[in-house]
């Protein structure tokens, strides 16, 4: 269900299938564990399923809260326009901004650029 890699100094976690409500908490906790193991790397979550349901989006938002608490930037990539709209509308604006992208390459490039900018500041 989950695969992860480090690309250009970014932890990239791919959720390969749309998860159901019974897997939501476990998925969010598994991703949060990966985030803690790879601190302080920024994170990109790639939602690879063509259709993304409410449980998957809820898991991503849980991870966003966890990353914000750790002060770790998070971006999400999904081909689903509906999922991107829902994530933008549901992300807590008082936390670290949630980057939302249509393609994984764009999300990774943006996270890498932001990391490079922060390192030079």
N, C-alpha and C positions, 0 to 999 in steps of 0.2 A: 504494500500500500504506500509506504514512504521510501524514498531514496534520497540520499544527500551527498553533496560534494562541496568542495571549496573551489571557487572560480574567481580569479583576480582578487583574492582576499575577501570574498563574500561567501557566507554560508548559504548554499542554495538547497532548499528542501522541496522536493517534488512530491505532491500528492497525486498519485496516478489514477485514482478512481474517486468518484463522488462517494463520500462516506455517508452512513446513515446515523441516526440519532444515537444508536447504541455504541458507536465507535467515536463519537464526537469528543468526549472527555479524554479518552485514551490517546486519540490522535493529537489533541492539543497538548497534553502532558508530554508525549513523546517528542514533539517539536520543541517544547520549552526546555526539555532536558538537553536536546541537541544544542540549542542556543546557549545554555549555561556551560556546556562542555567546550564551546567554541568562542567564548567571550574573549575579546570584545568585538568580534567580527560582526558587521552588519548582516542582515538576513534578507533573503528573497525567498518567498514561497511561490512555487509554480503550481497552479491548479491545472493539471493536464487533461482532465476529463472535459469533453465538449459541453456537457451540461453540469452545472454546479448547483447543488441544492442548499437548502437552509442550514442543514447540519454542518456541511463543509464550511459555509460562510461563518457560521457561529464559531467553529473551531479556530478559524483564521482570526476572528475578532478577539477570541480568548488569548491567542498567541500575541496579538498586538498589545493587549493590556500587559501581558507578562514582559514583553520586550520593552515597553515604555517604562515599566518599573525598574528594569535593568539599564535604562537609557541606551538601548540598542535600536538603531534604525531598522525599520521593517518595510519592505515593499512586497507587493503581490502582483503576479502576472497571471492573467486568464484570458483566453480567447472569447469568453462569454461577456458580451456587452451588458447584459442584465446583471451579471455578477459584479462587474466593475461598478455599475451604478449603485447597487446595493451596498457594496463595501464603502464607497465614498460617502454615501448617505448615513451609514451606520457607525463609522469609525468615530471614536470619541475625540473631538477637536481639542480637548484640554491635554491630551497626551502627545507623545511624539507623533508627527504627521505620518499617515499611512500612505505610502506611494502605491498607486494602482496603475498597472500597465497592461496593454494587450499582449505583449510578447515578452518572453523571458529575457531575451537578449537586451531589450530596452531597459528592463528593470535592473539587470545586472550592471549594465553600463552606467546607469544613473547612480546606483549605489556605489560603484567603484569611483566615479567622478566626485561624488560627495565625500567619500572617504579621503580621496587624494586632496581635495580642497581643505578639509578639516585638518589633515596632517601638515599642510603648508601654512596654515594660519597660526 
